[in-house]
Amino acid sequence: MKVKATPGLWRRLFRRDRDTALDPDRADLVVVASSFDDAEACSAALARATGLAPDAPAVLRHHLRIPPRHVQAVCAIAAQDGYSPAPQVSGPGTDEFEPLILRRVQLLDALHCSQERSRMAGLAQRHDGHADGWDALQPSPQP
């Protein structure tokens, strides 16, 4: 018996963003996991996470510093993978670097977090910038 797989089936089986109905602008989002240490594995950061619901979508944010002349290009490239810039909450950057937070909603596991962390580090480096770290937000638990 030969099974014919349709493109839709493969997309459903292998997509990373399953069940991602979470508004990244919600007011009740709190940081549940983070790592700003290049040497720390994502699995270790997720293991020490407090309040993380592993089966629920999270807003994964990457904190970058990019030269101002490259910010638009970095945002355009990241948008191809579903990332959007978060509203800037910190002060303005320096003449050399502008802080940039790129975010997207996804289910969070160590493998995909590590892949995205590596992807963002490479993107920042290709544009003369730095990837400082990442954090993940989920709605705060209701009492």
Disulfide bonds with the S-S distance in Angstrom:
none
